[in-house]
Amino acid sequence: MEPVTYITSFRKLILTEPISGYIELIHGVNITNDPHVKAQWLTSQCRAAIGAIEAAHLEGESNLVFGEFDAADMHGLPPEGFLLVILAWLDMLLKNVWLIKDHAMECDAAFLRVEITEGVSWTKNFLAIRPSFSDGYTDKNIEMSVDELKKWGQTNDLVEGYLCEANSSSMRFMMEKGYARSGRAMQFVVAARRAQDLAFKIANYCSALETLFTTESTELAHKLAERVAFFLGERGHNRRAVFATIKSAYNVRSKLVHGDTLKQNQIEGLPALSAECDVNLRTILLEIFNSEELKKIFDAHSDAIEDYFARLILGPSTSS
């Protein structure tokens, strides 16, 4: 029996270097711009099945995404169900590549080919998700080198491996007991990236920061801004600038949820403010995911977080 195969592409992604063969992002998800590989996948049978318009689009895209599996890998799922599983993997990859760079990549229509008793079955589906850049724009491409593609796969393995081990994958409800704060923060980032309104985007960025940096609701805006400023200040950022950014972002969030309005100059500043929040969160989450010590602190009991920031801001305690 022939393998189960699929093809698709990532819209708004430009590969800056020629790839000889392909690069495996994760098991079952490969990416290429090699014309010989593209020709092997965009066969005459494939073109006839998916249609001339779709075939021409995939031919002209900067990248082709594809994979193949044994029929046993479907575990009894119907073709349309197995394609949904693959799309979930692609959605996960698009979520985690944000840790490398801001983007508005989308997954084009995906086509799955399965050999069945009656012959060959083709199934089509897509991710009905339209993310935007942190500043609200959608119609921009991003560029990625071969090294960045490899880093993408490594970052995805780092994040998903940890969250799976912590029982905090995106497949679970993030308010279950024991769900890692870092995983919950990533879910708020996803919501921010998919929000088309900049005020909602900023509000979700604030929720991601709250998830990581606060354990109570008293004096929230000041405490959050102070803690983020000290955390990033330890990593070379200007504390005053970070503090001002978080205070401004929280002001937008507060006005949004309480039905208030913004002045015109504040509205005009939303794209830059949102982009600054995005950069801060990317730095913070990369620091956490790449540090065993920080993962233990931020994903442990609230007391560990309180003790960490007490030492960071006030210095180590001294015994009399």
SVG drawing of the C-alpha trace seen along z (x, -y; Angstrom):
<svg xmlns="http://www.w3.org/2000/svg" viewBox="-18 -63 41 66">
<polyline fill="none" stroke="black" stroke-width="0.4" points="0.0,0.0 1.3,-3.5 2.0,-5.9 -0.5,-8.5 0.7,-11.9 -0.2,-15.6 0.9,-18.9 0.3,-22.5 2.3,-25.7 2.8,-28.5 1.4,-31.8 3.5,-34.9 6.7,-33.0 9.6,-33.7 12.6,-31.3 15.8,-33.3 18.1,-30.5 17.8,-27.5 17.2,-24.2 18.7,-21.0 16.1,-18.4 14.0,-19.5 14.2,-20.4 12.2,-18.5 10.6,-20.9 9.0,-18.1 8.4,-14.5 5.9,-14.4 6.2,-18.1 8.9,-18.9 9.5,-22.2 11.3,-22.9 11.8,-25.3 13.8,-22.8 12.2,-22.7 13.0,-19.1 11.3,-18.1 8.3,-20.3 8.0,-18.6 8.0,-15.2 5.1,-16.1 3.1,-18.2 2.5,-15.3 0.1,-15.2 -2.2,-13.0 -2.0,-15.6 -2.7,-18.5 -5.7,-16.7 -7.1,-16.1 -6.5,-19.5 -7.3,-21.6 -5.3,-23.9 -5.7,-27.0 -4.5,-25.3 -1.6,-23.6 -0.4,-26.8 -0.6,-28.5 1.5,-25.8 3.9,-25.9 4.4,-29.6 4.8,-29.8 8.2,-30.3 7.7,-27.1 6.1,-23.7 5.1,-21.8 4.6,-18.1 4.8,-14.8 4.1,-11.1 3.0,-8.4 2.2,-4.7 -1.5,-3.9 -1.1,-2.4 -0.2,-5.9 -3.8,-7.0 -4.9,-4.7 -8.3,-4.0 -9.1,-7.7 -10.9,-8.6 -8.9,-10.7 -10.7,-13.9 -10.0,-13.2 -6.3,-12.5 -5.9,-15.7 -7.3,-17.6 -4.6,-16.0 -1.9,-17.2 -3.5,-20.7 -3.2,-20.7 0.5,-20.0 0.9,-22.9 -1.1,-25.2 1.3,-24.3 4.3,-25.1 2.8,-28.5 2.2,-29.2 5.8,-28.4 7.6,-30.1 6.4,-33.4 9.2,-32.8 11.6,-33.3 10.0,-36.3 6.7,-38.2 4.6,-36.9 1.2,-36.6 1.8,-33.3 -1.2,-31.2 -1.6,-27.7 -3.0,-27.4 -5.3,-24.6 -3.9,-21.2 -4.5,-18.2 -4.3,-14.6 -4.0,-11.6 -5.0,-8.2 -5.1,-4.9 -8.5,-3.1 -10.1,0.1 -12.0,-1.7 -8.8,-3.5 -7.4,-6.9 -9.1,-9.4 -8.2,-13.1 -9.3,-15.2 -9.0,-19.0 -9.1,-21.3 -7.3,-24.4 -6.7,-26.4 -9.5,-29.0 -7.2,-31.3 -6.1,-34.8 -3.3,-36.1 -1.8,-39.5 1.5,-41.1 1.9,-42.7 1.3,-46.1 -2.0,-44.9 -0.8,-44.6 -1.6,-41.4 -0.3,-41.8 3.4,-41.5 5.7,-38.6 8.5,-37.4 11.8,-35.9 13.5,-32.9 16.9,-31.4 17.9,-27.7 19.4,-28.3 16.1,-29.9 14.1,-27.0 16.3,-24.6 15.9,-26.9 12.2,-26.8 12.1,-23.0 14.4,-23.0 12.3,-25.7 9.1,-23.8 10.6,-20.6 11.9,-22.6 8.5,-24.2 6.2,-21.3 8.4,-18.7 8.4,-20.7 4.7,-21.5 3.8,-17.9 5.9,-16.7 4.2,-19.3 0.7,-18.1 0.2,-21.6 -0.2,-21.2 -2.7,-23.2 -4.9,-20.2 -5.7,-20.5 -7.9,-23.1 -5.5,-25.8 -7.4,-26.4 -7.0,-22.8 -5.0,-22.5 -1.3,-22.1 -1.3,-23.7 2.0,-25.5 2.0,-29.3 4.3,-29.4 1.8,-27.3 -1.1,-29.5 0.9,-32.6 1.5,-31.1 -2.2,-30.6 -2.8,-34.3 -0.1,-35.2 -2.0,-33.0 -5.1,-35.0 -3.3,-38.2 -1.9,-37.3 -5.3,-36.3 -7.0,-39.5 -7.6,-41.9 -8.4,-44.8 -5.2,-46.3 -6.9,-47.0 -7.8,-43.3 -4.4,-42.4 -2.7,-44.5 -5.2,-43.2 -4.2,-39.6 -0.5,-40.5 -1.2,-42.0 -3.0,-38.7 0.0,-36.7 2.3,-38.9 -0.1,-38.7 -0.1,-34.9 3.7,-34.9 4.4,-37.7 1.6,-38.0 -0.1,-35.8 -2.6,-38.2 -4.8,-41.1 -3.7,-43.9 -1.9,-46.9 -1.7,-44.8 -0.6,-47.4 2.3,-48.8 3.5,-45.5 3.3,-43.9 5.2,-46.8 7.8,-46.8 8.4,-43.1 8.6,-43.0 11.0,-46.0 13.3,-44.3 13.2,-40.9 14.1,-42.5 16.5,-45.0 18.6,-42.0 18.8,-41.1 20.0,-44.4 16.7,-46.2 16.0,-49.8 13.9,-49.4 12.3,-52.8 11.2,-52.2 9.9,-48.7 8.0,-50.0 6.4,-52.8 5.4,-50.4 3.7,-47.9 1.9,-50.8 0.6,-52.2 -0.5,-48.7 -2.3,-48.0 -4.0,-51.4 -5.3,-50.4 -6.5,-47.0 -8.2,-48.7 -10.1,-51.1 -11.1,-48.4 -12.6,-46.0 -14.3,-48.9 -15.9,-50.4 -13.8,-53.6 -12.4,-55.3 -8.9,-56.4 -7.7,-59.8 -6.8,-60.1 -3.0,-60.3 -3.3,-57.1 -5.1,-55.3 -2.4,-56.4 0.2,-55.0 -1.4,-51.5 0.6,-49.8 3.9,-50.8 2.7,-49.9 1.5,-46.5 4.7,-45.8 6.7,-46.6 4.6,-44.3 5.2,-41.6 9.0,-42.0 9.0,-41.9 6.9,-38.8 9.0,-37.0 12.2,-37.8 10.6,-36.7 9.2,-33.4 12.4,-32.4 14.3,-33.1 11.9,-30.9 11.8,-28.0 15.6,-28.0 16.3,-27.9 15.5,-25.0 15.8,-27.3 13.3,-29.8 10.8,-27.1 10.9,-25.7 10.3,-29.2 7.5,-30.4 5.7,-27.0 6.0,-26.2 3.8,-27.3 3.1,-31.0 5.4,-31.2 8.4,-30.5 7.4,-33.5 7.0,-35.8 10.3,-34.8 12.1,-35.2 10.8,-38.8 11.4,-39.8 15.1,-38.8 15.3,-40.4 13.8,-43.7 14.8,-44.0 17.9,-41.9 18.7,-38.8 17.4,-38.7 19.8,-39.1 19.6,-37.4 20.2,-39.6"/>
</svg>
